[in-house]
């Protein structure tokens, strides 16, 4: 775990786990999280989480620069949309 600095809001908590074939990445804000493709959007939806997903990432910088590929209903209610950057989504989630 490490701190991920976001200019507009301060810092968020990042979780980075190196797995055999790819990296697992998650950045937690106070209202929800941005996850890599290893996590399941259907489960986030079922649990009522505000979640956004990015794919093809291997670092926190990649997560912040990547375009959001999927958003839970709760995330959409907060204003997150597919295509926005992970950084913009994290500002909303923080």
C-alpha positions as CSV (number, residue, x, y, z in Angstrom):
1,X,0.0,0.0,0.0
2,X,1.1,3.5,-0.7
3,X,-0.1,7.1,-0.9
4,X,-1.2,8.3,-4.4
5,X,-1.0,12.1,-4.6
6,X,-3.8,13.8,-6.5
7,X,-3.3,17.6,-7.0
8,X,-6.9,18.6,-6.6
9,X,-7.7,16.6,-3.5
10,X,-4.5,15.5,-1.7
11,X,-3.8,11.8,-1.4
12,X,-5.6,8.5,-1.8
13,X,-4.6,5.0,-0.8
14,X,-3.2,2.8,-3.5
15,X,-2.9,-1.0,-3.4
16,X,-0.5,-2.6,-5.8
17,X,0.0,-6.4,-5.8
18,X,2.5,-7.9,-8.3
19,X,0.9,-11.1,-9.6
20,X,2.6,-13.7,-11.8
21,X,1.1,-12.5,-15.1
22,X,0.0,-8.9,-14.4
23,X,-0.3,-6.3,-11.7
24,X,-3.4,-5.8,-9.5
25,X,-4.1,-2.1,-8.8
26,X,-6.7,-0.3,-6.8
27,X,-6.9,3.3,-5.6
28,X,-9.3,4.0,-2.8
29,X,-11.0,7.4,-2.4
30,X,-13.4,8.3,0.5
31,X,-16.5,7.6,-1.7
32,X,-15.3,4.7,-3.8
33,X,-12.5,3.3,-5.8
34,X,-10.9,2.8,-9.2
35,X,-10.0,-0.8,-9.9
36,X,-8.0,-2.6,-12.6
37,X,-9.6,-5.4,-14.7
38,X,-8.8,-8.0,-12.1
39,X,-11.8,-7.0,-10.0
40,X,-15.4,-7.7,-11.0
41,X,-17.7,-4.8,-11.9
42,X,-20.8,-7.0,-11.4
43,X,-19.8,-7.6,-7.8
44,X,-19.1,-3.9,-7.2
45,X,-22.6,-3.2,-8.6
46,X,-24.2,-5.9,-6.5
47,X,-22.6,-4.5,-3.3
48,X,-23.6,-0.9,-4.2
49,X,-20.1,0.4,-4.5
50,X,-19.1,3.6,-6.3
51,X,-16.5,2.0,-8.6
52,X,-14.7,2.8,-11.9
53,X,-12.6,0.3,-13.9
54,X,-9.5,0.9,-16.1
55,X,-7.7,-1.7,-18.1
56,X,-4.2,-2.2,-19.4
57,X,-2.5,-0.6,-16.5
58,X,0.6,-1.6,-14.6
59,X,1.2,1.4,-12.3
60,X,-0.7,4.1,-10.4
61,X,0.4,6.7,-13.0
62,X,-1.2,4.4,-15.6
63,X,-4.4,4.2,-13.6
64,X,-4.6,8.0,-13.3
65,X,-3.9,8.5,-17.1
66,X,-6.2,5.7,-18.3
67,X,-9.7,6.2,-19.7
68,X,-12.5,4.8,-17.5
69,X,-13.8,1.6,-19.3
70,X,-16.7,0.8,-17.0
71,X,-18.6,2.6,-14.1
72,X,-21.0,1.2,-11.5
73,X,-24.4,2.8,-11.1
74,X,-23.3,4.5,-7.9
75,X,-20.3,5.9,-9.6
76,X,-22.5,7.2,-12.4
77,X,-24.7,8.9,-9.8
78,X,-21.6,10.7,-8.5
79,X,-20.8,11.9,-12.0
80,X,-18.2,9.5,-13.3
81,X,-18.5,8.6,-17.0
82,X,-16.8,6.2,-19.3
83,X,-14.0,7.8,-21.2
84,X,-13.0,10.3,-18.5
85,X,-9.5,9.8,-17.0
86,X,-8.8,7.9,-13.9
87,X,-7.5,11.1,-12.3
88,X,-10.8,12.9,-13.0
89,X,-12.7,10.0,-11.6
90,X,-10.6,9.8,-8.5
91,X,-11.2,13.5,-7.8
92,X,-14.9,12.7,-7.8
93,X,-14.4,9.7,-5.6
94,X,-12.2,11.5,-3.0
